[in-house]
Amino acid sequence: MQAAQTIVFLIEAYLGVGLVVAAIFIIFGIERVEPYAKGSLGFRPLLIPGLTLLWPLVLWRWWVLETGRG
């Protein structure tokens, strides 16, 4: 039972961090990563599920583009 609770907690923590990253990325980062996203607010909520699940990749890609290493 303890292992199951630990797994559920880790999944909840991962998704919680993902939601925070998704919110920050949608507000501040989307226009820097994708310039054509400027002014188009209708599709941003559609990105939340993918950003939530793939938040490590999103952060890495955002960091690469911001630092000019890519």
Secondary structure as UniProt FT lines:
FT   HELIX           2..24
FT   HELIX           25..29
FT   HELIX           30..33
FT   HELIX           35..37
FT   TURN            38..39
FT   HELIX           44..47
FT   HELIX           48..53
FT   HELIX           55..67
//
